[in-house]
Amino acid sequence: MKYRIYIAFLLGIGFATLVLLILMALGSNLLVAMVGIGLLMPGIGSLQVIFHNCCESRLPVLAVNGLIYSAVAFLGLVWPVTARMPRERLKRLAHLFTYVVVGAVGVGWGAALALA
């Protein structure tokens, strides 16, 4: 179970981080800004219910969006795909996902900075 949660957490936090980094790098492009804000709205809306000045720092928005997308990834992708997977194979998959997510965030951010 812990490897499934770990994979879902990586997917959610990685996706939210990638969206935020690309939005910061290419935010002057109207289409990128609209799509980025649209993808970050679940976390922004959730935080505005709790805090009035939620968007002063990017970290709470990133954390809440990461948790929301992690829950969606766990229920919709990770659990159905890995339901019958043995523990050792799941452990190797979790290690592979670590490298893939870190690499994707790095390449996406680098490409966004190069385009900016």
Phi and psi restraints in degrees (range 20) as a CNS / XPLOR table:
assign (resid 1 and name C) (resid 2 and name N)
       (resid 2 and name CA) (resid 2 and name C) 1.0 -66.2 20.0 2
assign (resid 2 and name N) (resid 2 and name CA)
       (resid 2 and name C) (resid 3 and name N) 1.0 -32.2 20.0 2
assign (resid 2 and name C) (resid 3 and name N)
       (resid 3 and name CA) (resid 3 and name C) 1.0 -71.4 20.0 2
assign (resid 3 and name N) (resid 3 and name CA)
       (resid 3 and name C) (resid 4 and name N) 1.0 -34.8 20.0 2
assign (resid 3 and name C) (resid 4 and name N)
       (resid 4 and name CA) (resid 4 and name C) 1.0 -65.1 20.0 2
assign (resid 4 and name N) (resid 4 and name CA)
       (resid 4 and name C) (resid 5 and name N) 1.0 -43.4 20.0 2
assign (resid 4 and name C) (resid 5 and name N)
       (resid 5 and name CA) (resid 5 and name C) 1.0 -64.9 20.0 2
assign (resid 5 and name N) (resid 5 and name CA)
       (resid 5 and name C) (resid 6 and name N) 1.0 -40.9 20.0 2
assign (resid 5 and name C) (resid 6 and name N)
       (resid 6 and name CA) (resid 6 and name C) 1.0 -60.9 20.0 2
assign (resid 6 and name N) (resid 6 and name CA)
       (resid 6 and name C) (resid 7 and name N) 1.0 -45.3 20.0 2
assign (resid 6 and name C) (resid 7 and name N)
       (resid 7 and name CA) (resid 7 and name C) 1.0 -63.7 20.0 2
assign (resid 7 and name N) (resid 7 and name CA)
       (resid 7 and name C) (resid 8 and name N) 1.0 -44.4 20.0 2
assign (resid 7 and name C) (resid 8 and name N)
       (resid 8 and name CA) (resid 8 and name C) 1.0 -64.3 20.0 2
assign (resid 8 and name N) (resid 8 and name CA)
       (resid 8 and name C) (resid 9 and name N) 1.0 -39.9 20.0 2
assign (resid 8 and name C) (resid 9 and name N)
       (resid 9 and name CA) (resid 9 and name C) 1.0 -63.3 20.0 2
assign (resid 9 and name N) (resid 9 and name CA)
       (resid 9 and name C) (resid 10 and name N) 1.0 -42.8 20.0 2
assign (resid 9 and name C) (resid 10 and name N)
       (resid 10 and name CA) (resid 10 and name C) 1.0 -60.8 20.0 2
assign (resid 10 and name N) (resid 10 and name CA)
       (resid 10 and name C) (resid 11 and name N) 1.0 -44.3 20.0 2
assign (resid 10 and name C) (resid 11 and name N)
       (resid 11 and name CA) (resid 11 and name C) 1.0 -62.8 20.0 2
assign (resid 11 and name N) (resid 11 and name CA)
       (resid 11 and name C) (resid 12 and name N) 1.0 -45.7 20.0 2
assign (resid 11 and name C) (resid 12 and name N)
       (resid 12 and name CA) (resid 12 and name C) 1.0 -67.0 20.0 2
assign (resid 12 and name N) (resid 12 and name CA)
       (resid 12 and name C) (resid 13 and name N) 1.0 -50.0 20.0 2
assign (resid 12 and name C) (resid 13 and name N)
       (resid 13 and name CA) (resid 13 and name C) 1.0 -66.9 20.0 2
assign (resid 13 and name N) (resid 13 and name CA)
       (resid 13 and name C) (resid 14 and name N) 1.0 -39.9 20.0 2
assign (resid 13 and name C) (resid 14 and name N)
       (resid 14 and name CA) (resid 14 and name C) 1.0 -62.4 20.0 2
assign (resid 14 and name N) (resid 14 and name CA)
       (resid 14 and name C) (resid 15 and name N) 1.0 -43.4 20.0 2
assign (resid 14 and name C) (resid 15 and name N)
       (resid 15 and name CA) (resid 15 and name C) 1.0 -65.5 20.0 2
assign (resid 15 and name N) (resid 15 and name CA)
       (resid 15 and name C) (resid 16 and name N) 1.0 -46.1 20.0 2
assign (resid 15 and name C) (resid 16 and name N)
       (resid 16 and name CA) (resid 16 and name C) 1.0 -64.1 20.0 2
assign (resid 16 and name N) (resid 16 and name CA)
       (resid 16 and name C) (resid 17 and name N) 1.0 -39.2 20.0 2
assign (resid 16 and name C) (resid 17 and name N)
       (resid 17 and name CA) (resid 17 and name C) 1.0 -65.3 20.0 2
assign (resid 17 and name N) (resid 17 and name CA)
       (resid 17 and name C) (resid 18 and name N) 1.0 -44.0 20.0 2
assign (resid 17 and name C) (resid 18 and name N)
       (resid 18 and name CA) (resid 18 and name C) 1.0 -62.2 20.0 2
assign (resid 18 and name N) (resid 18 and name CA)
       (resid 18 and name C) (resid 19 and name N) 1.0 -43.9 20.0 2
assign (resid 18 and name C) (resid 19 and name N)
       (resid 19 and name CA) (resid 19 and name C) 1.0 -61.8 20.0 2
assign (resid 19 and name N) (resid 19 and name CA)
       (resid 19 and name C) (resid 20 and name N) 1.0 -45.0 20.0 2
assign (resid 19 and name C) (resid 20 and name N)
       (resid 20 and name CA) (resid 20 and name C) 1.0 -64.7 20.0 2
assign (resid 20 and name N) (resid 20 and name CA)
       (resid 20 and name C) (resid 21 and name N) 1.0 -43.2 20.0 2
assign (resid 20 and name C) (resid 21 and name N)
       (resid 21 and name CA) (resid 21 and name C) 1.0 -66.1 20.0 2
assign (resid 21 and name N) (resid 21 and name CA)
       (resid 21 and name C) (resid 22 and name N) 1.0 -41.4 20.0 2
assign (resid 21 and name C) (resid 22 and name N)
       (resid 22 and name CA) (resid 22 and name C) 1.0 -67.3 20.0 2
assign (resid 22 and name N) (resid 22 and name CA)
       (resid 22 and name C) (resid 23 and name N) 1.0 -38.8 20.0 2
assign (resid 22 and name C) (resid 23 and name N)
       (resid 23 and name CA) (resid 23 and name C) 1.0 -62.6 20.0 2
assign (resid 23 and name N) (resid 23 and name CA)
       (resid 23 and name C) (resid 24 and name N) 1.0 -40.8 20.0 2
assign (resid 23 and name C) (resid 24 and name N)
       (resid 24 and name CA) (resid 24 and name C) 1.0 -67.1 20.0 2
assign (resid 24 and name N) (resid 24 and name CA)
       (resid 24 and name C) (resid 25 and name N) 1.0 -38.0 20.0 2
assign (resid 24 and name C) (resid 25 and name N)
       (resid 25 and name CA) (resid 25 and name C) 1.0 -78.2 20.0 2
assign (resid 25 and name N) (resid 25 and name CA)
       (resid 25 and name C) (resid 26 and name N) 1.0 -38.8 20.0 2
assign (resid 25 and name C) (resid 26 and name N)
       (resid 26 and name CA) (resid 26 and name C) 1.0 -116.5 20.0 2
assign (resid 26 and name N) (resid 26 and name CA)
       (resid 26 and name C) (resid 27 and name N) 1.0 25.7 20.0 2
assign (resid 26 and name C) (resid 27 and name N)
       (resid 27 and name CA) (resid 27 and name C) 1.0 -64.9 20.0 2
assign (resid 27 and name N) (resid 27 and name CA)
       (resid 27 and name C) (resid 28 and name N) 1.0 -18.1 20.0 2
assign (resid 27 and name C) (resid 28 and name N)
       (resid 28 and name CA) (resid 28 and name C) 1.0 -73.1 20.0 2
assign (resid 28 and name N) (resid 28 and name CA)
       (resid 28 and name C) (resid 29 and name N) 1.0 -20.6 20.0 2
assign (resid 28 and name C) (resid 29 and name N)
       (resid 29 and name CA) (resid 29 and name C) 1.0 -78.3 20.0 2
assign (resid 29 and name N) (resid 29 and name CA)
       (resid 29 and name C) (resid 30 and name N) 1.0 122.2 20.0 2
assign (resid 29 and name C) (resid 30 and name N)
       (resid 30 and name CA) (resid 30 and name C) 1.0 -61.1 20.0 2
assign (resid 30 and name N) (resid 30 and name CA)
       (resid 30 and name C) (resid 31 and name N) 1.0 -42.5 20.0 2
assign (resid 30 and name C) (resid 31 and name N)
       (resid 31 and name CA) (resid 31 and name C) 1.0 -65.1 20.0 2
assign (resid 31 and name N) (resid 31 and name CA)
       (resid 31 and name C) (resid 32 and name N) 1.0 -44.2 20.0 2
assign (resid 31 and name C) (resid 32 and name N)
       (resid 32 and name CA) (resid 32 and name C) 1.0 -62.8 20.0 2
assign (resid 32 and name N) (resid 32 and name CA)
       (resid 32 and name C) (resid 33 and name N) 1.0 -41.8 20.0 2
assign (resid 32 and name C) (resid 33 and name N)
       (resid 33 and name CA) (resid 33 and name C) 1.0 -63.5 20.0 2
assign (resid 33 and name N) (resid 33 and name CA)
       (resid 33 and name C) (resid 34 and name N) 1.0 -42.1 20.0 2
assign (resid 33 and name C) (resid 34 and name N)
       (resid 34 and name CA) (resid 34 and name C) 1.0 -66.6 20.0 2
assign (resid 34 and name N) (resid 34 and name CA)
       (resid 34 and name C) (resid 35 and name N) 1.0 -43.4 20.0 2
assign (resid 34 and name C) (resid 35 and name N)
       (resid 35 and name CA) (resid 35 and name C) 1.0 -66.9 20.0 2
assign (resid 35 and name N) (resid 35 and name CA)
       (resid 35 and name C) (resid 36 and name N) 1.0 -43.1 20.0 2
assign (resid 35 and name C) (resid 36 and name N)
       (resid 36 and name CA) (resid 36 and name C) 1.0 -61.7 20.0 2
assign (resid 36 and name N) (resid 36 and name CA)
       (resid 36 and name C) (resid 37 and name N) 1.0 -46.4 20.0 2
assign (resid 36 and name C) (resid 37 and name N)
       (resid 37 and name CA) (resid 37 and name C) 1.0 -65.5 20.0 2
assign (resid 37 and name N) (resid 37 and name CA)
       (resid 37 and name C) (resid 38 and name N) 1.0 -38.1 20.0 2
assign (resid 37 and name C) (resid 38 and name N)
       (resid 38 and name CA) (resid 38 and name C) 1.0 -60.9 20.0 2
assign (resid 38 and name N) (resid 38 and name CA)
       (resid 38 and name C) (resid 39 and name N) 1.0 -39.7 20.0 2
assign (resid 38 and name C) (resid 39 and name N)
       (resid 39 and name CA) (resid 39 and name C) 1.0 -74.4 20.0 2
assign (resid 39 and name N) (resid 39 and name CA)
       (resid 39 and name C) (resid 40 and name N) 1.0 -24.2 20.0 2
assign (resid 39 and name C) (resid 40 and name N)
       (resid 40 and name CA) (resid 40 and name C) 1.0 -94.0 20.0 2
assign (resid 40 and name N) (resid 40 and name CA)
       (resid 40 and name C) (resid 41 and name N) 1.0 -4.9 20.0 2
assign (resid 40 and name C) (resid 41 and name N)
       (resid 41 and name CA) (resid 41 and name C) 1.0 -62.3 20.0 2
assign (resid 41 and name N) (resid 41 and name CA)
       (resid 41 and name C) (resid 42 and name N) 1.0 -35.0 20.0 2
assign (resid 41 and name C) (resid 42 and name N)
       (resid 42 and name CA) (resid 42 and name C) 1.0 -57.6 20.0 2
assign (resid 42 and name N) (resid 42 and name CA)
       (resid 42 and name C) (resid 43 and name N) 1.0 -41.7 20.0 2
assign (resid 42 and name C) (resid 43 and name N)
       (resid 43 and name CA) (resid 43 and name C) 1.0 -72.6 20.0 2
assign (resid 43 and name N) (resid 43 and name CA)
       (resid 43 and name C) (resid 44 and name N) 1.0 -38.6 20.0 2
assign (resid 43 and name C) (resid 44 and name N)
       (resid 44 and name CA) (resid 44 and name C) 1.0 -64.7 20.0 2
assign (resid 44 and name N) (resid 44 and name CA)
       (resid 44 and name C) (resid 45 and name N) 1.0 -44.4 20.0 2
assign (resid 44 and name C) (resid 45 and name N)
       (resid 45 and name CA) (resid 45 and name C) 1.0 -64.4 20.0 2
assign (resid 45 and name N) (resid 45 and name CA)
       (resid 45 and name C) (resid 46 and name N) 1.0 -39.9 20.0 2
assign (resid 45 and name C) (resid 46 and name N)
       (resid 46 and name CA) (resid 46 and name C) 1.0 -65.5 20.0 2
assign (resid 46 and name N) (resid 46 and name CA)
       (resid 46 and name C) (resid 47 and name N) 1.0 -39.0 20.0 2
assign (resid 46 and name C) (resid 47 and name N)
       (resid 47 and name CA) (resid 47 and name C) 1.0 -72.3 20.0 2
assign (resid 47 and name N) (resid 47 and name CA)
       (resid 47 and name C) (resid 48 and name N) 1.0 -32.5 20.0 2
assign (resid 47 and name C) (resid 48 and name N)
       (resid 48 and name CA) (resid 48 and name C) 1.0 -67.4 20.0 2
assign (resid 48 and name N) (resid 48 and name CA)
       (resid 48 and name C) (resid 49 and name N) 1.0 -23.9 20.0 2
assign (resid 48 and name C) (resid 49 and name N)
       (resid 49 and name CA) (resid 49 and name C) 1.0 -67.6 20.0 2
assign (resid 49 and name N) (resid 49 and name CA)
       (resid 49 and name C) (resid 50 and name N) 1.0 -35.5 20.0 2
assign (resid 49 and name C) (resid 50 and name N)
       (resid 50 and name CA) (resid 50 and name C) 1.0 -90.5 20.0 2
assign (resid 50 and name N) (resid 50 and name CA)
       (resid 50 and name C) (resid 51 and name N) 1.0 -48.0 20.0 2
assign (resid 50 and name C) (resid 51 and name N)
       (resid 51 and name CA) (resid 51 and name C) 1.0 -118.3 20.0 2
assign (resid 51 and name N) (resid 51 and name CA)
       (resid 51 and name C) (resid 52 and name N) 1.0 143.4 20.0 2
assign (resid 51 and name C) (resid 52 and name N)
       (resid 52 and name CA) (resid 52 and name C) 1.0 -80.1 20.0 2
assign (resid 52 and name N) (resid 52 and name CA)
       (resid 52 and name C) (resid 53 and name N) 1.0 -33.6 20.0 2
assign (resid 52 and name C) (resid 53 and name N)
       (resid 53 and name CA) (resid 53 and name C) 1.0 -110.2 20.0 2
assign (resid 53 and name N) (resid 53 and name CA)
       (resid 53 and name C) (resid 54 and name N) 1.0 62.8 20.0 2
assign (resid 53 and name C) (resid 54 and name N)
       (resid 54 and name CA) (resid 54 and name C) 1.0 -73.8 20.0 2
assign (resid 54 and name N) (resid 54 and name CA)
       (resid 54 and name C) (resid 55 and name N) 1.0 -27.3 20.0 2
assign (resid 54 and name C) (resid 55 and name N)
       (resid 55 and name CA) (resid 55 and name C) 1.0 -100.4 20.0 2
assign (resid 55 and name N) (resid 55 and name CA)
       (resid 55 and name C) (resid 56 and name N) 1.0 17.3 20.0 2
assign (resid 55 and name C) (resid 56 and name N)
       (resid 56 and name CA) (resid 56 and name C) 1.0 -67.3 20.0 2
assign (resid 56 and name N) (resid 56 and name CA)
       (resid 56 and name C) (resid 57 and name N) 1.0 -36.2 20.0 2
assign (resid 56 and name C) (resid 57 and name N)
       (resid 57 and name CA) (resid 57 and name C) 1.0 -116.5 20.0 2
assign (resid 57 and name N) (resid 57 and name CA)
       (resid 57 and name C) (resid 58 and name N) 1.0 146.3 20.0 2
assign (resid 57 and name C) (resid 58 and name N)
       (resid 58 and name CA) (resid 58 and name C) 1.0 -82.0 20.0 2
assign (resid 58 and name N) (resid 58 and name CA)
       (resid 58 and name C) (resid 59 and name N) 1.0 -20.7 20.0 2
assign (resid 58 and name C) (resid 59 and name N)
       (resid 59 and name CA) (resid 59 and name C) 1.0 -63.5 20.0 2
assign (resid 59 and name N) (resid 59 and name CA)
       (resid 59 and name C) (resid 60 and name N) 1.0 -46.2 20.0 2
assign (resid 59 and name C) (resid 60 and name N)
       (resid 60 and name CA) (resid 60 and name C) 1.0 -63.1 20.0 2
assign (resid 60 and name N) (resid 60 and name CA)
       (resid 60 and name C) (resid 61 and name N) 1.0 -37.4 20.0 2
assign (resid 60 and name C) (resid 61 and name N)
       (resid 61 and name CA) (resid 61 and name C) 1.0 -63.9 20.0 2
assign (resid 61 and name N) (resid 61 and name CA)
       (resid 61 and name C) (resid 62 and name N) 1.0 -43.2 20.0 2
assign (resid 61 and name C) (resid 62 and name N)
       (resid 62 and name CA) (resid 62 and name C) 1.0 -63.6 20.0 2
assign (resid 62 and name N) (resid 62 and name CA)
       (resid 62 and name C) (resid 63 and name N) 1.0 -43.9 20.0 2
assign (resid 62 and name C) (resid 63 and name N)
       (resid 63 and name CA) (resid 63 and name C) 1.0 -64.9 20.0 2
assign (resid 63 and name N) (resid 63 and name CA)
       (resid 63 and name C) (resid 64 and name N) 1.0 -46.1 20.0 2
assign (resid 63 and name C) (resid 64 and name N)
       (resid 64 and name CA) (resid 64 and name C) 1.0 -67.2 20.0 2
assign (resid 64 and name N) (resid 64 and name CA)
       (resid 64 and name C) (resid 65 and name N) 1.0 -42.7 20.0 2
assign (resid 64 and name C) (resid 65 and name N)
       (resid 65 and name CA) (resid 65 and name C) 1.0 -63.5 20.0 2
assign (resid 65 and name N) (resid 65 and name CA)
       (resid 65 and name C) (resid 66 and name N) 1.0 -38.9 20.0 2
assign (resid 65 and name C) (resid 66 and name N)
       (resid 66 and name CA) (resid 66 and name C) 1.0 -61.3 20.0 2
assign (resid 66 and name N) (resid 66 and name CA)
       (resid 66 and name C) (resid 67 and name N) 1.0 -41.4 20.0 2
assign (resid 66 and name C) (resid 67 and name N)
       (resid 67 and name CA) (resid 67 and name C) 1.0 -68.2 20.0 2
assign (resid 67 and name N) (resid 67 and name CA)
       (resid 67 and name C) (resid 68 and name N) 1.0 -39.4 20.0 2
assign (resid 67 and name C) (resid 68 and name N)
       (resid 68 and name CA) (resid 68 and name C) 1.0 -64.2 20.0 2
assign (resid 68 and name N) (resid 68 and name CA)
       (resid 68 and name C) (resid 69 and name N) 1.0 -48.4 20.0 2
assign (resid 68 and name C) (resid 69 and name N)
       (resid 69 and name CA) (resid 69 and name C) 1.0 -68.9 20.0 2
assign (resid 69 and name N) (resid 69 and name CA)
       (resid 69 and name C) (resid 70 and name N) 1.0 -28.6 20.0 2
assign (resid 69 and name C) (resid 70 and name N)
       (resid 70 and name CA) (resid 70 and name C) 1.0 -66.0 20.0 2
assign (resid 70 and name N) (resid 70 and name CA)
       (resid 70 and name C) (resid 71 and name N) 1.0 -42.4 20.0 2
assign (resid 70 and name C) (resid 71 and name N)
       (resid 71 and name CA) (resid 71 and name C) 1.0 -63.5 20.0 2
assign (resid 71 and name N) (resid 71 and name CA)
       (resid 71 and name C) (resid 72 and name N) 1.0 -42.0 20.0 2
assign (resid 71 and name C) (resid 72 and name N)
       (resid 72 and name CA) (resid 72 and name C) 1.0 -64.8 20.0 2
assign (resid 72 and name N) (resid 72 and name CA)
       (resid 72 and name C) (resid 73 and name N) 1.0 -43.1 20.0 2
assign (resid 72 and name C) (resid 73 and name N)
       (resid 73 and name CA) (resid 73 and name C) 1.0 -65.0 20.0 2
assign (resid 73 and name N) (resid 73 and name CA)
       (resid 73 and name C) (resid 74 and name N) 1.0 -38.3 20.0 2
assign (resid 73 and name C) (resid 74 and name N)
       (resid 74 and name CA) (resid 74 and name C) 1.0 -65.0 20.0 2
assign (resid 74 and name N) (resid 74 and name CA)
       (resid 74 and name C) (resid 75 and name N) 1.0 -48.8 20.0 2
assign (resid 74 and name C) (resid 75 and name N)
       (resid 75 and name CA) (resid 75 and name C) 1.0 -75.1 20.0 2
assign (resid 75 and name N) (resid 75 and name CA)
       (resid 75 and name C) (resid 76 and name N) 1.0 -36.7 20.0 2
assign (resid 75 and name C) (resid 76 and name N)
       (resid 76 and name CA) (resid 76 and name C) 1.0 -94.5 20.0 2
assign (resid 76 and name N) (resid 76 and name CA)
       (resid 76 and name C) (resid 77 and name N) 1.0 -22.0 20.0 2
assign (resid 76 and name C) (resid 77 and name N)
       (resid 77 and name CA) (resid 77 and name C) 1.0 -126.8 20.0 2
assign (resid 77 and name N) (resid 77 and name CA)
       (resid 77 and name C) (resid 78 and name N) 1.0 -55.4 20.0 2
assign (resid 77 and name C) (resid 78 and name N)
       (resid 78 and name CA) (resid 78 and name C) 1.0 -68.4 20.0 2
assign (resid 78 and name N) (resid 78 and name CA)
       (resid 78 and name C) (resid 79 and name N) 1.0 -49.5 20.0 2
assign (resid 78 and name C) (resid 79 and name N)
       (resid 79 and name CA) (resid 79 and name C) 1.0 -63.0 20.0 2
assign (resid 79 and name N) (resid 79 and name CA)
       (resid 79 and name C) (resid 80 and name N) 1.0 -48.7 20.0 2
assign (resid 79 and name C) (resid 80 and name N)
       (resid 80 and name CA) (resid 80 and name C) 1.0 -63.9 20.0 2
assign (resid 80 and name N) (resid 80 and name CA)
       (resid 80 and name C) (resid 81 and name N) 1.0 -36.3 20.0 2
assign (resid 80 and name C) (resid 81 and name N)
       (resid 81 and name CA) (resid 81 and name C) 1.0 -75.1 20.0 2
assign (resid 81 and name N) (resid 81 and name CA)
       (resid 81 and name C) (resid 82 and name N) 1.0 -36.4 20.0 2
assign (resid 81 and name C) (resid 82 and name N)
       (resid 82 and name CA) (resid 82 and name C) 1.0 -104.5 20.0 2
assign (resid 82 and name N) (resid 82 and name CA)
       (resid 82 and name C) (resid 83 and name N) 1.0 16.6 20.0 2
assign (resid 82 and name C) (resid 83 and name N)
       (resid 83 and name CA) (resid 83 and name C) 1.0 -60.9 20.0 2
assign (resid 83 and name N) (resid 83 and name CA)
       (resid 83 and name C) (resid 84 and name N) 1.0 -38.6 20.0 2
assign (resid 83 and name C) (resid 84 and name N)
       (resid 84 and name CA) (resid 84 and name C) 1.0 -109.5 20.0 2
assign (resid 84 and name N) (resid 84 and name CA)
       (resid 84 and name C) (resid 85 and name N) 1.0 16.0 20.0 2
assign (resid 84 and name C) (resid 85 and name N)
       (resid 85 and name CA) (resid 85 and name C) 1.0 -81.6 20.0 2
assign (resid 85 and name N) (resid 85 and name CA)
       (resid 85 and name C) (resid 86 and name N) 1.0 135.5 20.0 2
assign (resid 85 and name C) (resid 86 and name N)
       (resid 86 and name CA) (resid 86 and name C) 1.0 -66.4 20.0 2
assign (resid 86 and name N) (resid 86 and name CA)
       (resid 86 and name C) (resid 87 and name N) 1.0 158.0 20.0 2
assign (resid 86 and name C) (resid 87 and name N)
       (resid 87 and name CA) (resid 87 and name C) 1.0 -60.0 20.0 2
assign (resid 87 and name N) (resid 87 and name CA)
       (resid 87 and name C) (resid 88 and name N) 1.0 -44.2 20.0 2
assign (resid 87 and name C) (resid 88 and name N)
       (resid 88 and name CA) (resid 88 and name C) 1.0 -64.9 20.0 2
assign (resid 88 and name N) (resid 88 and name CA)
       (resid 88 and name C) (resid 89 and name N) 1.0 -40.8 20.0 2
assign (resid 88 and name C) (resid 89 and name N)
       (resid 89 and name CA) (resid 89 and name C) 1.0 -67.5 20.0 2
assign (resid 89 and name N) (resid 89 and name CA)
       (resid 89 and name C) (resid 90 and name N) 1.0 -37.0 20.0 2
assign (resid 89 and name C) (resid 90 and name N)
       (resid 90 and name CA) (resid 90 and name C) 1.0 -65.6 20.0 2
assign (resid 90 and name N) (resid 90 and name CA)
       (resid 90 and name C) (resid 91 and name N) 1.0 -37.6 20.0 2
assign (resid 90 and name C) (resid 91 and name N)
       (resid 91 and name CA) (resid 91 and name C) 1.0 -64.3 20.0 2
assign (resid 91 and name N) (resid 91 and name CA)
       (resid 91 and name C) (resid 92 and name N) 1.0 -44.0 20.0 2
assign (resid 91 and name C) (resid 92 and name N)
       (resid 92 and name CA) (resid 92 and name C) 1.0 -64.0 20.0 2
assign (resid 92 and name N) (resid 92 and name CA)
       (resid 92 and name C) (resid 93 and name N) 1.0 -38.5 20.0 2
assign (resid 92 and name C) (resid 93 and name N)
       (resid 93 and name CA) (resid 93 and name C) 1.0 -64.6 20.0 2
assign (resid 93 and name N) (resid 93 and name CA)
       (resid 93 and name C) (resid 94 and name N) 1.0 -38.3 20.0 2
assign (resid 93 and name C) (resid 94 and name N)
       (resid 94 and name CA) (resid 94 and name C) 1.0 -64.1 20.0 2
assign (resid 94 and name N) (resid 94 and name CA)
       (resid 94 and name C) (resid 95 and name N) 1.0 -40.9 20.0 2
assign (resid 94 and name C) (resid 95 and name N)
       (resid 95 and name CA) (resid 95 and name C) 1.0 -65.6 20.0 2
assign (resid 95 and name N) (resid 95 and name CA)
       (resid 95 and name C) (resid 96 and name N) 1.0 -42.1 20.0 2
assign (resid 95 and name C) (resid 96 and name N)
       (resid 96 and name CA) (resid 96 and name C) 1.0 -62.2 20.0 2
assign (resid 96 and name N) (resid 96 and name CA)
       (resid 96 and name C) (resid 97 and name N) 1.0 -42.4 20.0 2
assign (resid 96 and name C) (resid 97 and name N)
       (resid 97 and name CA) (resid 97 and name C) 1.0 -62.6 20.0 2
assign (resid 97 and name N) (resid 97 and name CA)
       (resid 97 and name C) (resid 98 and name N) 1.0 -33.7 20.0 2
assign (resid 97 and name C) (resid 98 and name N)
       (resid 98 and name CA) (resid 98 and name C) 1.0 -59.5 20.0 2
assign (resid 98 and name N) (resid 98 and name CA)
       (resid 98 and name C) (resid 99 and name N) 1.0 -49.3 20.0 2
assign (resid 98 and name C) (resid 99 and name N)
       (resid 99 and name CA) (resid 99 and name C) 1.0 -66.0 20.0 2
assign (resid 99 and name N) (resid 99 and name CA)
       (resid 99 and name C) (resid 100 and name N) 1.0 -40.6 20.0 2
assign (resid 99 and name C) (resid 100 and name N)
       (resid 100 and name CA) (resid 100 and name C) 1.0 -65.2 20.0 2
assign (resid 100 and name N) (resid 100 and name CA)
       (resid 100 and name C) (resid 101 and name N) 1.0 -45.5 20.0 2
assign (resid 100 and name C) (resid 101 and name N)
       (resid 101 and name CA) (resid 101 and name C) 1.0 -67.8 20.0 2
assign (resid 101 and name N) (resid 101 and name CA)
       (resid 101 and name C) (resid 102 and name N) 1.0 -44.7 20.0 2
assign (resid 101 and name C) (resid 102 and name N)
       (resid 102 and name CA) (resid 102 and name C) 1.0 -63.4 20.0 2
assign (resid 102 and name N) (resid 102 and name CA)
       (resid 102 and name C) (resid 103 and name N) 1.0 -41.7 20.0 2
assign (resid 102 and name C) (resid 103 and name N)
       (resid 103 and name CA) (resid 103 and name C) 1.0 -64.4 20.0 2
assign (resid 103 and name N) (resid 103 and name CA)
       (resid 103 and name C) (resid 104 and name N) 1.0 -42.1 20.0 2
assign (resid 103 and name C) (resid 104 and name N)
       (resid 104 and name CA) (resid 104 and name C) 1.0 -65.7 20.0 2
assign (resid 104 and name N) (resid 104 and name CA)
       (resid 104 and name C) (resid 105 and name N) 1.0 -40.9 20.0 2
assign (resid 104 and name C) (resid 105 and name N)
       (resid 105 and name CA) (resid 105 and name C) 1.0 -65.4 20.0 2
assign (resid 105 and name N) (resid 105 and name CA)
       (resid 105 and name C) (resid 106 and name N) 1.0 -43.0 20.0 2
assign (resid 105 and name C) (resid 106 and name N)
       (resid 106 and name CA) (resid 106 and name C) 1.0 -64.3 20.0 2
assign (resid 106 and name N) (resid 106 and name CA)
       (resid 106 and name C) (resid 107 and name N) 1.0 -46.2 20.0 2
assign (resid 106 and name C) (resid 107 and name N)
       (resid 107 and name CA) (resid 107 and name C) 1.0 -67.4 20.0 2
assign (resid 107 and name N) (resid 107 and name CA)
       (resid 107 and name C) (resid 108 and name N) 1.0 -41.4 20.0 2
assign (resid 107 and name C) (resid 108 and name N)
       (resid 108 and name CA) (resid 108 and name C) 1.0 -63.5 20.0 2
assign (resid 108 and name N) (resid 108 and name CA)
       (resid 108 and name C) (resid 109 and name N) 1.0 -42.5 20.0 2
assign (resid 108 and name C) (resid 109 and name N)
       (resid 109 and name CA) (resid 109 and name C) 1.0 -68.8 20.0 2
assign (resid 109 and name N) (resid 109 and name CA)
       (resid 109 and name C) (resid 110 and name N) 1.0 -41.4 20.0 2
assign (resid 109 and name C) (resid 110 and name N)
       (resid 110 and name CA) (resid 110 and name C) 1.0 -62.6 20.0 2
assign (resid 110 and name N) (resid 110 and name CA)
       (resid 110 and name C) (resid 111 and name N) 1.0 -41.7 20.0 2
assign (resid 110 and name C) (resid 111 and name N)
       (resid 111 and name CA) (resid 111 and name C) 1.0 -65.8 20.0 2
assign (resid 111 and name N) (resid 111 and name CA)
       (resid 111 and name C) (resid 112 and name N) 1.0 -39.4 20.0 2
assign (resid 111 and name C) (resid 112 and name N)
       (resid 112 and name CA) (resid 112 and name C) 1.0 -65.1 20.0 2
assign (resid 112 and name N) (resid 112 and name CA)
       (resid 112 and name C) (resid 113 and name N) 1.0 -40.5 20.0 2
assign (resid 112 and name C) (resid 113 and name N)
       (resid 113 and name CA) (resid 113 and name C) 1.0 -66.0 20.0 2
assign (resid 113 and name N) (resid 113 and name CA)
       (resid 113 and name C) (resid 114 and name N) 1.0 -37.8 20.0 2
assign (resid 113 and name C) (resid 114 and name N)
       (resid 114 and name CA) (resid 114 and name C) 1.0 -67.1 20.0 2
assign (resid 114 and name N) (resid 114 and name CA)
       (resid 114 and name C) (resid 115 and name N) 1.0 -37.6 20.0 2
assign (resid 114 and name C) (resid 115 and name N)
       (resid 115 and name CA) (resid 115 and name C) 1.0 -70.9 20.0 2
assign (resid 115 and name N) (resid 115 and name CA)
       (resid 115 and name C) (resid 116 and name N) 1.0 -30.4 20.0 2
